[in-house]
Amino acid sequence: MIYIGLTGWGDHDLLYTHDIKPKDKLSEYSSHFPVVEVDASFYAIQPLHNALKWVKDTPDNFRFVVKAYQGMTRHQRSEGFYKDYGEMFQAFIASLKPYQDANKLTMVLFQFPPWFDCNRENVSYLRYCKSMMGDIPVALEFRNQTWYHEKYRESTIDFMNQNGWIHGIADEPQAGNGSIPIVPVVTNSDLTLIRMHGRNVHGWTRPKNADTNWRDVRYLYSYNKEELLEWKERVLKISKQSRDVIVIFNNNSGGDAANNAKQFQEILGIEYDGLAPRQLDLF
């Protein structure tokens, strides 16, 4: 099955055509898409009451991809509020319980930063992450091109296969070592994750301190029909090798993610059953 969704549910104005409160947006979102990526968990390990509400606000067959906390992926260079990595991982895993109890946790996404390159120390850390997560399905997405250099590409894929990582396949600007190429290879016969970041090279390479609108520029991109048709062929091929394929559109700096996701759903001819009832405007 191919599941199409978006990163987060708060900023997709295209979906919310009526006056809606922020606390009700996920419920409305789940009338459009069957899956969402929780990115709030990257910035802070979320309290249980948040996950409990999000689970309650979505249909029985809704699915969550939960992004690993930034301390776990070494975006944050210290453990912060946790005395060590073990305590940090335990706190994060505990926060997943509401999704697991409701059978709505699809996977946890470990997206590593551009400076996390292919070396022995980092390979060992990936093994540590996988061991700490136990039986929880985990996806691995790199932001450093060295993992896919000719010298290491085959070994990287083999490592994911052997260690049970779901391949996080990315479409993103080709901007040197701080980006990765499209590598449409399946490493898990049950699950594959595809994340569509857009192709805005200028925004991708702009330093964070260049201006205050860095995030607004980085993912400012709208996929055209030809680009989505390219991905149709890739996704259909991947779906023959992986039982479920999750496609997440993250190109939302200009509000394009929801529109592109709807277009891609139409291109693939997919209609989802079991979505939440669509709310209607009074007039």
Secondary structure as a PSIPRED ss2 file (coil, helix, strand):
# PSIPRED VFORMAT (PSIPRED V4.0)

   1 M C   1.000  0.000  0.000
   2 I E   0.000  0.000  1.000
   3 Y E   0.000  0.000  1.000
   4 I E   0.000  0.000  1.000
   5 G E   0.000  0.000  1.000
   6 L E   0.000  0.000  1.000
   7 T E   0.000  0.000  1.000
   8 G C   1.000  0.000  0.000
   9 W C   1.000  0.000  0.000
  10 G C   1.000  0.000  0.000
  11 D C   1.000  0.000  0.000
  12 H C   1.000  0.000  0.000
  13 D H   0.000  1.000  0.000
  14 L H   0.000  1.000  0.000
  15 L H   0.000  1.000  0.000
  16 Y C   1.000  0.000  0.000
  17 T C   1.000  0.000  0.000
  18 H C   1.000  0.000  0.000
  19 D C   1.000  0.000  0.000
  20 I C   1.000  0.000  0.000
  21 K C   1.000  0.000  0.000
  22 P H   0.000  1.000  0.000
  23 K H   0.000  1.000  0.000
  24 D H   0.000  1.000  0.000
  25 K H   0.000  1.000  0.000
  26 L H   0.000  1.000  0.000
  27 S H   0.000  1.000  0.000
  28 E H   0.000  1.000  0.000
  29 Y H   0.000  1.000  0.000
  30 S C   1.000  0.000  0.000
  31 S C   1.000  0.000  0.000
  32 H C   1.000  0.000  0.000
  33 F C   1.000  0.000  0.000
  34 P C   1.000  0.000  0.000
  35 V E   0.000  0.000  1.000
  36 V E   0.000  0.000  1.000
  37 E E   0.000  0.000  1.000
  38 V E   0.000  0.000  1.000
  39 D C   1.000  0.000  0.000
  40 A H   0.000  1.000  0.000
  41 S H   0.000  1.000  0.000
  42 F H   0.000  1.000  0.000
  43 Y H   0.000  1.000  0.000
  44 A C   1.000  0.000  0.000
  45 I C   1.000  0.000  0.000
  46 Q C   1.000  0.000  0.000
  47 P C   1.000  0.000  0.000
  48 L H   0.000  1.000  0.000
  49 H H   0.000  1.000  0.000
  50 N H   0.000  1.000  0.000
  51 A H   0.000  1.000  0.000
  52 L H   0.000  1.000  0.000
  53 K H   0.000  1.000  0.000
  54 W H   0.000  1.000  0.000
  55 V H   0.000  1.000  0.000
  56 K H   0.000  1.000  0.000
  57 D C   1.000  0.000  0.000
  58 T C   1.000  0.000  0.000
  59 P C   1.000  0.000  0.000
  60 D C   1.000  0.000  0.000
  61 N C   1.000  0.000  0.000
  62 F C   1.000  0.000  0.000
  63 R E   0.000  0.000  1.000
  64 F E   0.000  0.000  1.000
  65 V E   0.000  0.000  1.000
  66 V E   0.000  0.000  1.000
  67 K E   0.000  0.000  1.000
  68 A C   1.000  0.000  0.000
  69 Y C   1.000  0.000  0.000
  70 Q C   1.000  0.000  0.000
  71 G C   1.000  0.000  0.000
  72 M C   1.000  0.000  0.000
  73 T C   1.000  0.000  0.000
  74 R C   1.000  0.000  0.000
  75 H C   1.000  0.000  0.000
  76 Q C   1.000  0.000  0.000
  77 R C   1.000  0.000  0.000
  78 S C   1.000  0.000  0.000
  79 E C   1.000  0.000  0.000
  80 G C   1.000  0.000  0.000
  81 F C   1.000  0.000  0.000
  82 Y C   1.000  0.000  0.000
  83 K C   1.000  0.000  0.000
  84 D C   1.000  0.000  0.000
  85 Y H   0.000  1.000  0.000
  86 G H   0.000  1.000  0.000
  87 E H   0.000  1.000  0.000
  88 M H   0.000  1.000  0.000
  89 F H   0.000  1.000  0.000
  90 Q H   0.000  1.000  0.000
  91 A H   0.000  1.000  0.000
  92 F H   0.000  1.000  0.000
  93 I H   0.000  1.000  0.000
  94 A H   0.000  1.000  0.000
  95 S H   0.000  1.000  0.000
  96 L C   1.000  0.000  0.000
  97 K H   0.000  1.000  0.000
  98 P H   0.000  1.000  0.000
  99 Y H   0.000  1.000  0.000
 100 Q H   0.000  1.000  0.000
 101 D H   0.000  1.000  0.000
 102 A C   1.000  0.000  0.000
 103 N C   1.000  0.000  0.000
 104 K C   1.000  0.000  0.000
 105 L E   0.000  0.000  1.000
 106 T E   0.000  0.000  1.000
 107 M E   0.000  0.000  1.000
 108 V E   0.000  0.000  1.000
 109 L E   0.000  0.000  1.000
 110 F E   0.000  0.000  1.000
 111 Q E   0.000  0.000  1.000
 112 F C   1.000  0.000  0.000
 113 P C   1.000  0.000  0.000
 114 P C   1.000  0.000  0.000
 115 W C   1.000  0.000  0.000
 116 F C   1.000  0.000  0.000
 117 D C   1.000  0.000  0.000
 118 C C   1.000  0.000  0.000
 119 N C   1.000  0.000  0.000
 120 R H   0.000  1.000  0.000
 121 E H   0.000  1.000  0.000
 122 N H   0.000  1.000  0.000
 123 V H   0.000  1.000  0.000
 124 S H   0.000  1.000  0.000
 125 Y H   0.000  1.000  0.000
 126 L H   0.000  1.000  0.000
 127 R H   0.000  1.000  0.000
 128 Y H   0.000  1.000  0.000
 129 C H   0.000  1.000  0.000
 130 K H   0.000  1.000  0.000
 131 S H   0.000  1.000  0.000
 132 M H   0.000  1.000  0.000
 133 M H   0.000  1.000  0.000
 134 G C   1.000  0.000  0.000
 135 D C   1.000  0.000  0.000
 136 I C   1.000  0.000  0.000
 137 P C   1.000  0.000  0.000
 138 V E   0.000  0.000  1.000
 139 A E   0.000  0.000  1.000
 140 L E   0.000  0.000  1.000
 141 E E   0.000  0.000  1.000
 142 F C   1.000  0.000  0.000
 143 R C   1.000  0.000  0.000
 144 N C   1.000  0.000  0.000
 145 Q H   0.000  1.000  0.000
 146 T H   0.000  1.000  0.000
 147 W H   0.000  1.000  0.000
 148 Y H   0.000  1.000  0.000
 149 H C   1.000  0.000  0.000
 150 E C   1.000  0.000  0.000
 151 K C   1.000  0.000  0.000
 152 Y C   1.000  0.000  0.000
 153 R H   0.000  1.000  0.000
 154 E H   0.000  1.000  0.000
 155 S H   0.000  1.000  0.000
 156 T H   0.000  1.000  0.000
 157 I H   0.000  1.000  0.000
 158 D H   0.000  1.000  0.000
 159 F H   0.000  1.000  0.000
 160 M H   0.000  1.000  0.000
 161 N H   0.000  1.000  0.000
 162 Q H   0.000  1.000  0.000
 163 N H   0.000  1.000  0.000
 164 G C   1.000  0.000  0.000
 165 W C   1.000  0.000  0.000
 166 I E   0.000  0.000  1.000
 167 H E   0.000  0.000  1.000
 168 G E   0.000  0.000  1.000
 169 I E   0.000  0.000  1.000
 170 A E   0.000  0.000  1.000
 171 D E   0.000  0.000  1.000
 172 E C   1.000  0.000  0.000
 173 P C   1.000  0.000  0.000
 174 Q C   1.000  0.000  0.000
 175 A C   1.000  0.000  0.000
 176 G H   0.000  1.000  0.000
 177 N H   0.000  1.000  0.000
 178 G H   0.000  1.000  0.000
 179 S C   1.000  0.000  0.000
 180 I C   1.000  0.000  0.000
 181 P C   1.000  0.000  0.000
 182 I C   1.000  0.000  0.000
 183 V C   1.000  0.000  0.000
 184 P C   1.000  0.000  0.000
 185 V C   1.000  0.000  0.000
 186 V C   1.000  0.000  0.000
 187 T C   1.000  0.000  0.000
 188 N C   1.000  0.000  0.000
 189 S C   1.000  0.000  0.000
 190 D C   1.000  0.000  0.000
 191 L E   0.000  0.000  1.000
 192 T E   0.000  0.000  1.000
 193 L E   0.000  0.000  1.000
 194 I E   0.000  0.000  1.000
 195 R E   0.000  0.000  1.000
 196 M E   0.000  0.000  1.000
 197 H C   1.000  0.000  0.000
 198 G C   1.000  0.000  0.000
 199 R C   1.000  0.000  0.000
 200 N C   1.000  0.000  0.000
 201 V H   0.000  1.000  0.000
 202 H H   0.000  1.000  0.000
 203 G H   0.000  1.000  0.000
 204 W H   0.000  1.000  0.000
 205 T H   0.000  1.000  0.000
 206 R C   1.000  0.000  0.000
 207 P C   1.000  0.000  0.000
 208 K C   1.000  0.000  0.000
 209 N C   1.000  0.000  0.000
 210 A C   1.000  0.000  0.000
 211 D C   1.000  0.000  0.000
 212 T C   1.000  0.000  0.000
 213 N C   1.000  0.000  0.000
 214 W H   0.000  1.000  0.000
 215 R H   0.000  1.000  0.000
 216 D H   0.000  1.000  0.000
 217 V H   0.000  1.000  0.000
 218 R H   0.000  1.000  0.000
 219 Y C   1.000  0.000  0.000
 220 L C   1.000  0.000  0.000
 221 Y C   1.000  0.000  0.000
 222 S C   1.000  0.000  0.000
 223 Y C   1.000  0.000  0.000
 224 N C   1.000  0.000  0.000
 225 K H   0.000  1.000  0.000
 226 E H   0.000  1.000  0.000
 227 E H   0.000  1.000  0.000
 228 L H   0.000  1.000  0.000
 229 L H   0.000  1.000  0.000
 230 E H   0.000  1.000  0.000
 231 W H   0.000  1.000  0.000
 232 K H   0.000  1.000  0.000
 233 E H   0.000  1.000  0.000
 234 R H   0.000  1.000  0.000
 235 V H   0.000  1.000  0.000
 236 L H   0.000  1.000  0.000
 237 K H   0.000  1.000  0.000
 238 I H   0.000  1.000  0.000
 239 S H   0.000  1.000  0.000
 240 K C   1.000  0.000  0.000
 241 Q C   1.000  0.000  0.000
 242 S C   1.000  0.000  0.000
 243 R C   1.000  0.000  0.000
 244 D E   0.000  0.000  1.000
 245 V E   0.000  0.000  1.000
 246 I E   0.000  0.000  1.000
 247 V E   0.000  0.000  1.000
 248 I E   0.000  0.000  1.000
 249 F E   0.000  0.000  1.000
 250 N C   1.000  0.000  0.000
 251 N C   1.000  0.000  0.000
 252 N C   1.000  0.000  0.000
 253 S C   1.000  0.000  0.000
 254 G C   1.000  0.000  0.000
 255 G C   1.000  0.000  0.000
 256 D C   1.000  0.000  0.000
 257 A H   0.000  1.000  0.000
 258 A H   0.000  1.000  0.000
 259 N H   0.000  1.000  0.000
 260 N H   0.000  1.000  0.000
 261 A H   0.000  1.000  0.000
 262 K H   0.000  1.000  0.000
 263 Q H   0.000  1.000  0.000
 264 F H   0.000  1.000  0.000
 265 Q H   0.000  1.000  0.000
 266 E H   0.000  1.000  0.000
 267 I H   0.000  1.000  0.000
 268 L H   0.000  1.000  0.000
 269 G C   1.000  0.000  0.000
 270 I C   1.000  0.000  0.000
 271 E C   1.000  0.000  0.000
 272 Y C   1.000  0.000  0.000
 273 D C   1.000  0.000  0.000
 274 G C   1.000  0.000  0.000
 275 L C   1.000  0.000  0.000
 276 A C   1.000  0.000  0.000
 277 P C   1.000  0.000  0.000
 278 R C   1.000  0.000  0.000
 279 Q C   1.000  0.000  0.000
 280 L C   1.000  0.000  0.000
 281 D C   1.000  0.000  0.000
 282 L C   1.000  0.000  0.000
 283 F C   1.000  0.000  0.000
